[in-house]
Amino acid sequence: MTQLENHIGGAWVVVDTTESLPVINPATGEILTRVPLSPAIEVDRAAQAAAAAFPEWRETPAVERVQYLFRLKRLLDENLDDLARTLTNECGKTLQESSDELRRGIQNVEVACGIPLMIQGYNNEDIARGIDEIMWRQPLGVVAAITPFNFPGMIPLWFLPFAIACGNTFILKPSERVPNTAGKLFRLLEQTGLPKGVVNLVNGAKEAVDALLDHPAVRAISFVGSTPIAKYVYTRASANGKRAQCQGGAKNPVILLPDADVESTTRIVTESAFGCAGQRCLAASVAVTVGEARRLFVQPLVEAANSRVVGYGLDPGVQMGPVITAESKTRIERLIETGIKEGARPVADGRKASVKGREKGNFVRPTILQDVPADGTLGGTEIFGPVLSLVQVETVEAAIRLVNSGRFGNMACLFTSNGAAARKFRHEAQAGNIGINVGVAAPMAFYPFSGWKDSFFGDLHGQGRDAVEFYTDKKVVIERWPAS
């Protein structure tokens, strides 16, 4: 069984460890490869390589740095199908979902190519007589990203292009569950001709994460994952004097008003809830029906859930793949059972799912639970699976109060044909990403991915201008040149 290598200082490196984990196709149970659990010394090697590469890279003009990103964009386009198949095999998504994810990642590369404009500072002449003031941005140094299993292609590209375009050198620690996509990404980065040490890849688990958080050469940490781990990463990184942007979990509500279009809303909401098997931080997890909307929407939602084709993402016609591990499947089914015990009624029950010919897969079919108690376990738990809870309220005001009562604030969406209701909702809803008749309010790459409350720890988010601010220090120069 092949074991993956790290990429450090421009070379592929065999990891000196006896500890490794199998990388398993969640739809078939097949072992794809093994991933080494790098010890702290491997992180130190990567950090030293990145630090050695930094002085020359920061002196490289921004217009030259982005030429490597233009090449990367072309290579990603040319290899998209191969990357998508790799992603599907280790992550479980459908091939279309994998392709769409990668295109989102490529958008970040495209936006980062505009760094020569985005990194500009500003200045004033004669702030006092004969004195000028200038602000410019300079790179931090070595920065790192710790990325999750659910978007192994897109999320590394939230960070890497902006970081290196700003003049930093970079270390990626991908999820140990899905390391193959990152490995292929680094094979493409090699082809761009990037100088050695500008980008580095370290496989591993908690020891590698802690080593990045503690290493004195690493100036900034980007993280995406669950809220408990995001809080841990933010706390430890901050205690070590590092910048940190840590995206956590979510419990995303969608509000359905009676005047919303039933057909399109049903399609959009079920795609949001069950796309990627519900394993995305912008998945709809609670549908709040307002007044008569309950009578209009429950049955169409159930029919759409029950008709969704579940299976291996490379098989024709499949609309939803498995969850990532057998442990995830067990956890999700236990949460469904907990919800039922607390009074919810399963109107679409996806437990004990099996797909013919894929009996080893980690499948949970789309599940809808009606009358979920707002104060019950499921009301505040991120299930991270294909489970949609239904809650009934009588007014828009009550729906907004329900949205704002939660501890998460990643996304909230409203479905309506009433402009006044939409304006009220987008103004009052306490979430960083708001959708109006949109089920997955994923910002474009030139906007920040703006989670609030327990969905985000930090000040500056990923993507767009926030990324440029995060990956640079501001330097202010005040100068006087007396006449000779």
Sequence and secondary structure as in RCSB ss.txt:
>XXXX:A:sequence
MTQLENHIGGAWVVVDTTESLPVINPATGEILTRVPLSPAIEVDRAAQAAAAAFPEWRETPAVERVQYLFRLKRL
LDENLDDLARTLTNECGKTLQESSDELRRGIQNVEVACGIPLMIQGYNNEDIARGIDEIMWRQPLGVVAAITPFN
FPGMIPLWFLPFAIACGNTFILKPSERVPNTAGKLFRLLEQTGLPKGVVNLVNGAKEAVDALLDHPAVRAISFVG
STPIAKYVYTRASANGKRAQCQGGAKNPVILLPDADVESTTRIVTESAFGCAGQRCLAASVAVTVGEARRLFVQP
LVEAANSRVVGYGLDPGVQMGPVITAESKTRIERLIETGIKEGARPVADGRKASVKGREKGNFVRPTILQDVPAD
GTLGGTEIFGPVLSLVQVETVEAAIRLVNSGRFGNMACLFTSNGAAARKFRHEAQAGNIGINVGVAAPMAFYPFS
GWKDSFFGDLHGQGRDAVEFYTDKKVVIERWPAS
>XXXX:A:secstr
  B  EEETTEEE    S EEEEE TTT  EEEEEE   HHHHHHHHHHHHHHHHHHHHS HHHHHHHHHHHHHH
HHHTHHHHHHHHHHHH   HHHHHHHHHHHHHHHHHHTTHHHHT  EEEEEEETTEEEEEEEEE SEEEEE  SS
 TTHHHHHHHHHHHHTT EEEEE  TTSHHHHHHHHHHHHHTT  TTSEEE   SHHHHHHHHH TTEEEEEEES
 HHHHHHHHHHHHHTT EEEEE    EEEEE TTS HHHHHHHHHHHHHGGGG STT EEEEEEETTHHHHHHHH
HHHHHHT  BS TTSTT  B   S HHHHHHHHHHHHHHHHTT EEEE  TT   TT TTS     EEEES  TT
STGGG    SSEEEEEEESSHHHHHHHHHHSSEESEEEEE S HHHHHHHHHH   SEEEES SS    TTS   
 EETTEESSS SSHHHHHHHTEEEEEEEEE    
